[in-house]
Amino acid sequence: QVQLVESGGGLVQAGGSLRLSCAASRTIASMYAWGWYRQAPGKQRELVATITNSGRLNYADSVKGRFIISRDNAKNTVYLQMNSLKPEDTAVYYCNVQDILLLVIAWGQGIQVTVTR
Protein backbone atom coordinates (compact mmCIF):
# COMPACT_ATOMS: atom_id res chain seq x y z
CA GLN A 1 0.00 0.00 0.00
CA VAL A 2 1.35 3.39 -0.96
CA GLN A 3 2.12 5.91 1.77
CA LEU A 4 2.12 9.68 1.39
CA VAL A 5 4.24 11.78 3.74
CA GLU A 6 3.79 15.54 3.99
CA SER A 7 6.43 17.97 5.20
CA GLY A 8 7.11 21.69 5.32
CA GLY A 9 4.31 22.95 7.51
CA GLY A 10 4.68 25.21 10.49
CA LEU A 11 4.02 28.65 11.91
CA VAL A 12 4.32 31.77 9.77
CA GLN A 13 3.23 35.39 9.97
CA ALA A 14 0.63 36.77 7.63
CA GLY A 15 2.19 37.71 4.31
CA GLY A 16 4.81 35.01 4.62
CA SER A 17 5.41 31.86 2.60
CA LEU A 18 5.65 28.14 3.14
CA ARG A 19 6.33 25.24 0.82
CA LEU A 20 4.66 21.93 1.49
CA SER A 21 5.94 18.67 0.08
CA CYS A 22 4.22 15.31 -0.23
CA ALA A 23 6.25 12.26 -1.16
CA ALA A 24 4.83 8.91 -2.18
CA SER A 25 6.56 5.76 -1.01
CA ARG A 26 6.52 4.33 -4.51
CA THR A 27 5.42 5.02 -8.04
CA ILE A 28 1.66 4.66 -8.41
CA ALA A 29 0.78 3.20 -11.78
CA SER A 30 -2.91 4.05 -11.57
CA MET A 31 -2.35 7.64 -10.48
CA TYR A 32 -4.11 10.35 -12.50
CA ALA A 33 -3.75 13.38 -10.28
CA TRP A 34 -2.26 14.77 -7.10
CA GLY A 35 -4.34 16.91 -4.80
CA TRP A 36 -3.90 19.21 -1.84
CA TYR A 37 -6.80 19.69 0.55
CA ARG A 38 -7.13 21.43 3.88
CA GLN A 39 -9.35 21.32 6.93
CA ALA A 40 -9.68 24.18 9.37
CA PRO A 41 -11.07 23.64 12.88
CA GLY A 42 -14.81 23.18 12.79
CA LYS A 43 -14.93 23.13 9.01
CA GLN A 44 -15.14 20.48 6.33
CA ARG A 45 -12.13 19.42 4.33
CA GLU A 46 -11.87 21.49 1.17
CA LEU A 47 -9.99 21.40 -2.09
CA VAL A 48 -6.93 23.62 -2.36
CA ALA A 49 -5.37 22.55 -5.64
CA THR A 50 -4.91 19.61 -7.99
CA ILE A 51 -2.51 18.74 -10.77
CA THR A 52 -3.04 15.95 -13.27
CA ASN A 53 -0.48 13.78 -15.02
CA SER A 54 -0.80 16.01 -18.06
CA GLY A 55 -0.15 19.10 -15.96
CA ARG A 56 -3.70 20.42 -15.86
CA LEU A 57 -4.09 22.65 -12.81
CA ASN A 58 -7.08 23.48 -10.66
CA TYR A 59 -7.17 25.90 -7.73
CA ALA A 60 -9.73 26.94 -5.18
CA ASP A 61 -10.76 30.55 -5.73
CA SER A 62 -9.48 31.43 -2.26
CA VAL A 63 -5.88 30.55 -3.17
CA LYS A 64 -5.68 31.55 -6.84
CA GLY A 65 -2.75 33.85 -7.46
CA ARG A 66 -1.14 32.95 -4.13
CA PHE A 67 -0.57 29.19 -4.16
CA ILE A 68 1.23 27.11 -6.77
CA ILE A 69 1.00 23.33 -7.10
CA SER A 70 3.76 21.45 -8.88
CA ARG A 71 5.15 17.95 -9.06
CA ASP A 72 8.40 16.08 -9.60
CA ASN A 73 7.58 12.75 -11.19
CA ALA A 74 11.10 11.42 -10.74
CA LYS A 75 10.76 11.94 -6.99
CA ASN A 76 7.10 10.89 -6.75
CA THR A 77 6.53 14.20 -5.00
CA VAL A 78 4.03 17.02 -5.20
CA TYR A 79 4.60 20.51 -3.83
CA LEU A 80 2.41 23.38 -2.72
CA GLN A 81 4.09 26.76 -2.69
CA MET A 82 2.02 29.06 -0.51
CA ASN A 83 2.67 32.79 -0.76
CA SER A 84 0.98 35.83 0.77
CA LEU A 85 -0.42 33.64 3.49
CA LYS A 86 -3.44 34.81 5.44
CA PRO A 87 -4.74 33.80 8.87
CA GLU A 88 -7.68 32.13 7.14
CA ASP A 89 -5.22 29.74 5.47
CA THR A 90 -4.63 28.17 8.88
CA ALA A 91 -5.57 24.50 8.64
CA VAL A 92 -4.30 20.97 8.49
CA TYR A 93 -3.18 20.35 4.92
CA TYR A 94 -3.52 16.93 3.33
CA CYS A 95 -2.20 15.59 0.06
CA ASN A 96 -3.78 12.77 -1.88
CA VAL A 97 -3.44 10.76 -5.04
CA GLN A 98 -6.42 10.16 -7.30
CA ASP A 99 -7.11 7.71 -10.09
CA ILE A 100 -8.67 8.42 -13.48
CA LEU A 101 -12.14 8.36 -11.89
CA LEU A 102 -10.90 10.91 -9.34
CA LEU A 103 -11.26 8.32 -6.61
CA VAL A 104 -8.70 8.74 -3.85
CA ILE A 105 -6.01 6.09 -3.80
CA ALA A 106 -4.26 7.38 -0.70
CA TRP A 107 -4.19 10.29 1.74
CA GLY A 108 -1.28 11.75 3.61
CA GLN A 109 -1.39 12.05 7.38
CA GLY A 110 -1.85 15.82 7.30
CA ILE A 111 0.40 18.68 8.33
CA GLN A 112 -0.42 21.79 10.32
CA VAL A 113 -0.07 25.25 8.82
CA THR A 114 -0.68 28.16 11.17
CA VAL A 115 -0.69 31.76 9.98
CA THR A 116 -0.60 34.47 12.64
CA ARG A 117 -1.65 38.10 12.28
DSSP file (Angstrom, degrees, kcal/mol; ACC not computed):
  #  RESIDUE AA STRUCTURE BP1 BP2  ACC     N-H-->O    O-->H-N    N-H-->O    O-->H-N    TCO  KAPPA ALPHA  PHI   PSI    X-CA   Y-CA   Z-CA
    1    1 A Q              0   0    0      0, 0.0     2,-0.1     0, 0.0   105,-0.0   0.000 360.0 360.0 360.0 135.2    0.0    0.0    0.0
    2    2 A V        -     0   0    0    103,-0.1     2,-0.4    22,-0.0    22,-0.0  -0.441 360.0-153.7 -75.1 145.5    1.3    3.4   -1.0
    3    3 A Q        -     0   0    0     -2,-0.1    22,-2.1   103,-0.1     2,-0.5  -0.950   1.7-155.0-118.8 140.6    2.1    5.9    1.8
    4    4 A L  E     -Ab  24 108A   0    103,-0.5   105,-0.6    -2,-0.4     2,-0.5  -0.961   8.7-166.7-114.9 130.7    2.1    9.7    1.4
    5    5 A V  E     -A   23   0A   0     18,-2.2    18,-2.3    -2,-0.5     2,-0.2  -0.963   4.9-156.8-124.4 118.1    4.2   11.8    3.7
    6    6 A E  E     +A   22   0A   0     -2,-0.5     2,-0.3    16,-0.2    16,-0.2  -0.591  17.1 168.1 -89.8 153.0    3.8   15.5    4.0
    7    7 A S  E     +A   21   0A   0     14,-2.1    14,-2.7    -2,-0.2   104,-0.1  -0.971  41.8  63.4-152.9 164.3    6.4   18.0    5.2
    8    8 A G        +     0   0    0     -2,-0.3    11,-0.4     1,-0.2    14,-0.0   0.416  64.6 130.1 102.2  -1.5    7.1   21.7    5.3
    9    9 A G        +     0   0    0     12,-0.1     2,-0.3     9,-0.1    -1,-0.2  -0.099  22.6 111.5 -75.1-179.0    4.3   23.0    7.5
   10   10 A G  E     -e  113   0B   0    102,-1.2   104,-2.8   101,-0.1     2,-0.4  -0.989  62.8 -38.3 153.2-159.3    4.7   25.2   10.5
   11   11 A L  E     +e  114   0B   0     -2,-0.3     2,-0.3   102,-0.2   104,-0.2  -0.876  53.6 164.0-107.7 132.3    4.0   28.7   11.9
   12   12 A V  E     -e  115   0B   0    102,-2.5   104,-2.4    -2,-0.4     2,-0.2  -0.991  34.9-111.9-146.3 151.5    4.3   31.8    9.8
   13   13 A Q  E >   -e  116   0B   0     -2,-0.3     3,-2.3   102,-0.2    72,-0.2  -0.486  51.2 -82.1 -80.0 154.7    3.2   35.4   10.0
   14   14 A A  T 3  S+     0   0    0    102,-2.6    72,-0.2     1,-0.3    -1,-0.1  -0.288 119.9  30.3 -55.0 137.2    0.6   36.8    7.6
   15   15 A G  T 3  S+     0   0    0     70,-3.0    69,-0.6     1,-0.3    -1,-0.3   0.240  99.7 113.7  93.6 -12.4    2.2   37.7    4.3
   16   16 A G    <   -     0   0    0     -3,-2.3    69,-2.3    69,-0.2     2,-0.3  -0.084  58.6-122.7 -83.2-174.6    4.8   35.0    4.6
   17   17 A S        -     0   0    0     66,-0.2     2,-0.3    67,-0.2    66,-0.2  -0.937  20.2-178.8-133.1 152.1    5.4   31.9    2.6
   18   18 A L  E     - C   0  82A   0     64,-2.1    64,-3.4    -2,-0.3     2,-0.5  -0.980  15.9-146.4-143.0 153.3    5.7   28.1    3.1
   19   19 A R  E     - C   0  81A   0    -11,-0.4     2,-0.3    -2,-0.3    62,-0.2  -0.969  14.0-159.9-124.6 117.6    6.3   25.2    0.8
   20   20 A L  E     - C   0  80A   0     60,-2.6    60,-2.3    -2,-0.5     2,-0.3  -0.696   5.2-163.7 -92.4 146.4    4.7   21.9    1.5
   21   21 A S  E     -AC   7  79A   0    -14,-2.7   -14,-2.1    -2,-0.3     2,-0.4  -0.948   7.6-168.9-126.1 150.4    5.9   18.7    0.1
   22   22 A C  E     -AC   6  78A   0     56,-2.0    56,-2.4    -2,-0.3     2,-0.4  -0.934   9.1-168.0-141.3 115.5    4.2   15.3   -0.2
   23   23 A A  E     -AC   5  77A   0    -18,-2.3   -18,-2.2    -2,-0.4     2,-0.3  -0.881  12.3-141.9-110.4 133.8    6.2   12.3   -1.2
   24   24 A A  E     -A    4   0A   0     52,-2.9   -20,-0.2    -2,-0.4     3,-0.1  -0.683  16.2-131.4 -90.2 146.2    4.8    8.9   -2.2
   25   25 A S  S    S-     0   0    0    -22,-2.1     2,-0.3    -2,-0.3    -1,-0.1   0.677  85.8  -1.3 -72.4 -16.7    6.6    5.8   -1.0
   26   26 A R  S    S-     0   0    0    -23,-0.2     2,-0.2    50,-0.1    -1,-0.1  -0.977  91.1 -73.6-160.6 167.9    6.5    4.3   -4.5
   27   27 A T        -     0   0    0     -2,-0.3     2,-0.7     1,-0.1    47,-0.0  -0.499  42.5-144.2 -68.0 138.2    5.4    5.0   -8.0
   28   28 A I    >   -     0   0    0     -2,-0.2     3,-1.5     1,-0.2    -1,-0.1  -0.904  10.1-166.3-111.7 107.1    1.7    4.7   -8.4
   29   29 A A  T 3  S+     0   0    0     -2,-0.7    -1,-0.2     1,-0.3    -2,-0.0   0.837  87.3  48.0 -64.3 -33.9    0.8    3.2  -11.8
   30   30 A S  T 3  S+     0   0    0     69,-0.0    70,-0.4     2,-0.0    -1,-0.3   0.364  82.6 127.7 -89.6   6.2   -2.9    4.1  -11.6
   31   31 A M    <   +     0   0    0     -3,-1.5    68,-0.2     1,-0.2     3,-0.1  -0.416  24.1 166.3 -70.2 135.4   -2.4    7.6  -10.5
   32   32 A Y        +     0   0    0     66,-3.7    21,-2.2     1,-0.4     2,-0.3   0.659  63.9   4.7-112.1 -35.2   -4.1   10.3  -12.5
   33   33 A A  E     -GF  52  98B   0     65,-1.8    65,-3.1    19,-0.2    -1,-0.4  -0.994  55.0-135.3-152.4 154.0   -3.8   13.4  -10.3
   34   34 A W  E     -GF  51  97B   0     17,-2.8    17,-2.2    -2,-0.3     2,-0.4  -0.817  28.4-167.0-101.9 151.0   -2.3   14.8   -7.1
   35   35 A G  E     -GF  50  96B   0     61,-2.4    61,-2.4    -2,-0.3     2,-0.4  -0.996  17.7-154.4-140.9 148.9   -4.3   16.9   -4.8
   36   36 A W  E     +GF  49  95B   0     13,-3.2    12,-2.8    -2,-0.4    13,-1.8  -0.984  22.7 171.8-116.0 133.5   -3.9   19.2   -1.8
   37   37 A Y  E     -GF  47  94B   0     57,-3.2    57,-3.0    -2,-0.4     2,-0.3  -0.862  12.3-156.9-130.9 165.1   -6.8   19.7    0.5
   38   38 A R  E     -GF  46  93B   0      8,-2.4     8,-3.1    -2,-0.3     2,-0.4  -0.989   7.1-158.8-145.6 156.6   -7.1   21.4    3.9
   39   39 A Q  E     - F   0  92B   0     53,-2.2    53,-2.3    -2,-0.3     6,-0.2  -0.947   9.0-161.5-139.2 115.7   -9.3   21.3    6.9
   40   40 A A    >   -     0   0    0      4,-0.4     3,-2.3    -2,-0.4    51,-0.1  -0.568  45.5 -75.1 -88.7 158.3   -9.7   24.2    9.4
   41   41 A P  T 3  S+     0   0    0      0, 0.0    -1,-0.1     0, 0.0     3,-0.1  -0.287 118.9   6.4 -55.7 130.0  -11.1   23.6   12.9
   42   42 A G  T 3  S+     0   0    0      1,-0.3     2,-0.3    -3,-0.1    -2,-0.0   0.524 113.9  99.6  76.7   5.4  -14.8   23.2   12.8
   43   43 A K  S <  S-     0   0    0     -3,-2.3    -1,-0.3     1,-0.0     2,-0.1  -0.805  75.4-102.3-122.1 163.4  -14.9   23.1    9.0
   44   44 A Q        -     0   0    0     -2,-0.3    -4,-0.4     1,-0.1     2,-0.2  -0.440  47.1 -91.5 -79.0 156.6  -15.1   20.5    6.3
   45   45 A R        -     0   0    0     -6,-0.2     2,-0.3    -2,-0.1    -6,-0.2  -0.472  51.9-166.4 -65.9 137.0  -12.1   19.4    4.3
   46   46 A E  E     -G   38   0B   0     -8,-3.1    -8,-2.4    -2,-0.2     2,-0.2  -0.920  23.5 -99.8-131.1 154.3  -11.9   21.5    1.2
   47   47 A L  E     +G   37   0B   0     -2,-0.3   -10,-0.2   -10,-0.2     3,-0.1  -0.455  33.4 171.7 -68.4 138.1  -10.0   21.4   -2.1
   48   48 A V  E     -     0   0B   0    -12,-2.8    12,-2.5     1,-0.4     2,-0.3   0.723  62.5 -30.2-107.7 -53.8   -6.9   23.6   -2.4
   49   49 A A  E     -GH  36  59B   0    -13,-1.8   -13,-3.2    10,-0.2    -1,-0.4  -0.983  49.4-160.4-163.9 153.1   -5.4   22.5   -5.6
   50   50 A T  E     -GH  35  58B   0      8,-2.2     8,-1.9    -2,-0.3     2,-0.4  -0.967   0.7-165.6-136.2 156.5   -4.9   19.6   -8.0
   51   51 A I  E     -GH  34  57B   0    -17,-2.2   -17,-2.8    -2,-0.3     6,-0.2  -0.981  13.8-148.5-141.6 129.2   -2.5   18.7  -10.8
   52   52 A T  E >   -G   33   0B   0      4,-2.0     3,-1.6    -2,-0.4   -19,-0.2  -0.353  34.2 -99.4 -90.4 173.5   -3.0   16.0  -13.3
   53   53 A N  T 3  S+     0   0    0    -21,-2.2   -20,-0.1     1,-0.3    -1,-0.1   0.820 125.8  52.6 -60.4 -30.4   -0.5   13.8  -15.0
   54   54 A S  T 3  S-     0   0    0    -22,-0.3    -1,-0.3     2,-0.1   -21,-0.1   0.494 123.8-105.0 -85.4  -2.4   -0.8   16.0  -18.1
   55   55 A G    <   +     0   0    0     -3,-1.6     2,-0.3     1,-0.3    -2,-0.1   0.545  64.1 156.8  93.3   7.5   -0.2   19.1  -16.0
   56   56 A R        -     0   0    0      1,-0.0    -4,-2.0    -5,-0.0     2,-0.3  -0.515  28.3-151.7 -69.5 131.8   -3.7   20.4  -15.9
   57   57 A L  E     -H   51   0B   0     -2,-0.3     2,-0.3    -6,-0.2    -6,-0.2  -0.767  18.1-177.2-109.6 149.9   -4.1   22.6  -12.8
   58   58 A N  E     -H   50   0B   0     -8,-1.9    -8,-2.2    -2,-0.3     2,-0.4  -0.979   7.2-175.6-144.8 133.3   -7.1   23.5  -10.7
   59   59 A Y  E     -H   49   0B   0     -2,-0.3   -10,-0.2   -10,-0.2     2,-0.2  -0.951  30.1-112.3-129.1 147.7   -7.2   25.9   -7.7
   60   60 A A    >>  -     0   0    0    -12,-2.5     3,-1.7    -2,-0.4     4,-1.0  -0.508  34.7-119.1 -67.3 146.4   -9.7   26.9   -5.2
   61   61 A D  T 34 S+     0   0    0      1,-0.3     3,-0.4     2,-0.2    -1,-0.1   0.847 111.2  63.8 -57.0 -33.6  -10.8   30.6   -5.7
   62   62 A S  T 34 S+     0   0    0      1,-0.2    -1,-0.3     3,-0.0   -14,-0.0   0.674 111.9  33.6 -68.4 -16.8   -9.5   31.4   -2.3
   63   63 A V  T X> S+     0   0    0     -3,-1.7     3,-2.4   -15,-0.2     4,-2.3   0.468  82.9 127.2-118.0  -4.6   -5.9   30.5   -3.2
   64   64 A K  T 3< S+     0   0    0     -4,-1.0     4,-0.1    -3,-0.4    -3,-0.0  -0.291  81.1  15.8 -57.3 133.8   -5.7   31.5   -6.8
   65   65 A G  T 34 S+     0   0    0      2,-0.4    -1,-0.3     1,-0.1     3,-0.1   0.305 126.5  58.8  85.9 -10.3   -2.8   33.8   -7.5
   66   66 A R  T <4 S+     0   0    0     -3,-2.4    17,-1.9     1,-0.2     2,-0.3   0.699  97.1  53.0-117.4 -36.4   -1.1   32.9   -4.1
   67   67 A F  E  <  -D   82   0A   0     -4,-2.3     2,-0.4    15,-0.2    -2,-0.4  -0.788  59.4-164.4-108.0 148.0   -0.6   29.2   -4.2
   68   68 A I  E     -D   81   0A   0     13,-2.4    13,-3.1    -2,-0.3     2,-0.4  -0.988   4.4-157.9-133.3 124.7    1.2   27.1   -6.8
   69   69 A I  E     +D   80   0A   0     -2,-0.4     2,-0.3    11,-0.2    11,-0.2  -0.822  23.2 159.0 -98.7 140.5    1.0   23.3   -7.1
   70   70 A S  E     -D   79   0A   0      9,-1.7     9,-3.3    -2,-0.4     2,-0.3  -0.946  20.9-148.3-150.7 169.5    3.8   21.5   -8.9
   71   71 A R  E     -D   78   0A   0     -2,-0.3     2,-0.4     7,-0.3     7,-0.2  -0.968  12.8-150.5-143.5 158.1    5.2   18.0   -9.1
   72   72 A D  E >>> -D   77   0A   0      5,-3.0     5,-1.9    -2,-0.3     3,-0.9  -0.907  12.2-170.0-127.2 100.4    8.4   16.1   -9.6
   73   73 A N  G >45S+     0   0    0     -2,-0.4     3,-0.9     1,-0.3    -1,-0.1   0.853  84.7  59.0 -63.0 -35.2    7.6   12.7  -11.2
   74   74 A A  G 345S+     0   0    0      1,-0.3    -1,-0.3    -3,-0.1   -47,-0.0   0.804 114.4  37.6 -64.3 -27.7   11.1   11.4  -10.7
   75   75 A K  G <45S-     0   0    0     -3,-0.9    -1,-0.3     2,-0.2   -51,-0.2   0.385 104.5-127.0-102.8   2.0   10.8   11.9   -7.0
   76   76 A N  T <<5 +     0   0    0     -3,-0.9   -52,-2.9    -4,-0.6     2,-0.4   0.921  67.5 133.9  51.4  45.8    7.1   10.9   -6.7
   77   77 A T  E   < -CD  23  72A   0     -5,-1.9    -5,-3.0   -54,-0.2     2,-0.4  -0.965  44.6-161.5-133.4 141.8    6.5   14.2   -5.0
   78   78 A V  E     -CD  22  71A   0    -56,-2.4   -56,-2.0    -2,-0.4     2,-0.3  -0.928  14.3-157.2-118.9 148.7    4.0   17.0   -5.2
   79   79 A Y  E     -CD  21  70A   0     -9,-3.3    -9,-1.7    -2,-0.4     2,-0.4  -0.865  12.3-159.1-124.0 155.3    4.6   20.5   -3.8
   80   80 A L  E     -CD  20  69A   0    -60,-2.3   -60,-2.6    -2,-0.3     2,-0.6  -0.886   9.7-161.7-134.5 105.4    2.4   23.4   -2.7
   81   81 A Q  E     -CD  19  68A   0    -13,-3.1   -13,-2.4    -2,-0.4     2,-0.6  -0.777  11.0-165.1 -85.9 120.6    4.1   26.8   -2.7
   82   82 A M  E     +CD  18  67A   0    -64,-3.4   -64,-2.1    -2,-0.6     2,-0.3  -0.929  11.5 174.5-115.3 115.3    2.0   29.1   -0.5
   83   83 A N        +     0   0    0    -17,-1.9   -66,-0.2    -2,-0.6   -67,-0.2  -0.735  59.1  21.9-115.4 163.5    2.7   32.8   -0.8
   84   84 A S  S    S-     0   0    0    -69,-0.6    -1,-0.2    -2,-0.3   -67,-0.2   0.897  85.3-159.3  48.0  48.4    1.0   35.8    0.8
   85   85 A L        -     0   0    0    -69,-2.3   -70,-3.0    -3,-0.2   -69,-0.2  -0.237   8.3-158.5 -64.3 145.9   -0.4   33.6    3.5
   86   86 A K    >   -     0   0    0    -72,-0.2     3,-2.3    -3,-0.1     4,-0.3  -0.846  31.6-110.6-120.6 156.6   -3.4   34.8    5.4
   87   87 A P  G >  S+     0   0    0      0, 0.0     3,-1.8     0, 0.0    28,-0.4   0.841 117.4  63.4 -55.5 -32.4   -4.7   33.8    8.9
   88   88 A E  G 3  S+     0   0    0      1,-0.3   -48,-0.0    26,-0.1    -3,-0.0   0.558  88.5  69.6 -72.6  -5.4   -7.7   32.1    7.1
   89   89 A D  G <  S+     0   0    0     -3,-2.3    -1,-0.3     2,-0.0     2,-0.2   0.524  71.0 120.6 -83.2  -6.4   -5.2   29.7    5.5
   90   90 A T    <   +     0   0    0     -3,-1.8     2,-0.3    -4,-0.3    24,-0.2  -0.409  41.0 106.7 -60.9 125.2   -4.6   28.2    8.9
   91   91 A A  E    S- I   0 113B   0     22,-2.0    22,-2.6    -2,-0.2     2,-0.6  -0.971  75.8 -79.9-178.0 171.5   -5.6   24.5    8.6
   92   92 A V  E     -FI  39 112B   0    -53,-2.3   -53,-2.2    -2,-0.3     2,-0.4  -0.883  48.8-146.6 -90.4 126.7   -4.3   21.0    8.5
   93   93 A Y  E     -FI  38 111B   0     18,-3.3    18,-1.9    -2,-0.6     2,-0.4  -0.818  15.5-170.8-102.1 134.1   -3.2   20.3    4.9
   94   94 A Y  E     -F   37   0B   0    -57,-3.0   -57,-3.2    -2,-0.4     2,-0.3  -0.940   9.0-153.7-122.4 141.9   -3.5   16.9    3.3
   95   95 A C  E     +F   36   0B   0     -2,-0.4    13,-2.6   -59,-0.2     2,-0.3  -0.818  18.2 178.6-105.7 156.9   -2.2   15.6    0.1
   96   96 A N  E     -FJ  35 107B   0    -61,-2.4   -61,-2.4    -2,-0.3     2,-0.4  -0.962  24.8-131.6-147.5 169.8   -3.8   12.8   -1.9
   97   97 A V  E     -FJ  34 106B   0      9,-1.9     8,-3.6    -2,-0.3     9,-1.1  -0.986  24.7-163.6-123.7 134.7   -3.4   10.8   -5.0
   98   98 A Q  E     -FJ  33 104B   0    -65,-3.1   -66,-3.7    -2,-0.4   -65,-1.8  -0.861  10.3-134.9-120.7 151.7   -6.4   10.2   -7.3
   99   99 A D    >   -     0   0    0      4,-2.4     3,-2.5    -2,-0.3   -68,-0.1  -0.277  46.9 -80.4 -92.5-173.6   -7.1    7.7  -10.1
  100  100 A I  T 3  S+     0   0    0    -70,-0.4   -69,-0.1     1,-0.3    -1,-0.0   0.747 133.5  52.7 -62.7 -23.8   -8.7    8.4  -13.5
  101  101 A L  T 3  S-     0   0    0      2,-0.1    -1,-0.3     0, 0.0     3,-0.1   0.336 118.9-113.5 -89.7   6.6  -12.1    8.4  -11.9
  102  102 A L    <   +     0   0    0     -3,-2.5     2,-0.3     1,-0.3    -2,-0.1   0.729  68.2 148.1  64.0  24.2  -10.9   10.9   -9.3
  103  103 A L        -     0   0    0      1,-0.1    -4,-2.4     2,-0.0     2,-0.4  -0.706  55.0-108.3 -84.3 141.9  -11.3    8.3   -6.6
  104  104 A V  E     -J   98   0B   0     -2,-0.3    -6,-0.3    -6,-0.2     3,-0.1  -0.563  31.8-177.3 -78.2 126.5   -8.7    8.7   -3.8
  105  105 A I  E     -     0   0B   0     -8,-3.6     2,-0.3    -2,-0.4    -1,-0.2   0.843  69.9  -8.4 -85.5 -40.0   -6.0    6.1   -3.8
  106  106 A A  E     -J   97   0B   0     -9,-1.1    -9,-1.9  -105,-0.0    -1,-0.4  -0.991  57.0-147.3-158.5 151.4   -4.3    7.4   -0.7
  107  107 A W  E     -J   96   0B   0     -2,-0.3  -103,-0.5   -11,-0.2   -11,-0.2  -0.902  21.5-124.9-116.1 148.7   -4.2   10.3    1.7
  108  108 A G  B     -b    4   0A   0    -13,-2.6  -103,-0.2    -2,-0.3     3,-0.1  -0.332  31.9-106.8 -78.6 175.3   -1.3   11.7    3.6
  109  109 A Q        -     0   0    0   -105,-0.6  -104,-0.1     1,-0.1   -15,-0.1   0.635  60.9-111.7 -82.0 -13.6   -1.4   12.1    7.4
  110  110 A G        -     0   0    0    -15,-0.1     2,-0.4     1,-0.0   -16,-0.2   0.123  23.6-134.9  95.9 148.0   -1.9   15.8    7.3
  111  111 A I  E     - I   0  93B   0    -18,-1.9   -18,-3.3  -104,-0.1     2,-0.3  -0.999  19.4-117.6-142.5 138.3    0.4   18.7    8.3
  112  112 A Q  E     - I   0  92B   0     -2,-0.4  -102,-1.2   -20,-0.2     2,-0.4  -0.552  24.0-174.9 -81.6 133.6   -0.4   21.8   10.3
  113  113 A V  E     -eI  10  91B   0    -22,-2.6   -22,-2.0    -2,-0.3     2,-0.5  -0.995   5.9-175.2-123.2 123.5   -0.1   25.3    8.8
  114  114 A T  E     -e   11   0B   0   -104,-2.8  -102,-2.5    -2,-0.4     2,-0.5  -0.979   6.3-167.5-123.6 125.5   -0.7   28.2   11.2
  115  115 A V  E     -e   12   0B   0     -2,-0.5  -102,-0.2   -28,-0.4     2,-0.2  -0.953  10.3-159.1-115.3 120.7   -0.7   31.8   10.0
  116  116 A T  E      e   13   0B   0   -104,-2.4  -102,-2.6    -2,-0.5    -2,-0.0  -0.633 360.0 360.0 -99.2 156.2   -0.6   34.5   12.6
  117  117 A R              0   0    0     -2,-0.2  -104,-0.1  -104,-0.2    -1,-0.1   0.478 360.0 360.0 -76.9 360.0   -1.7   38.1   12.3
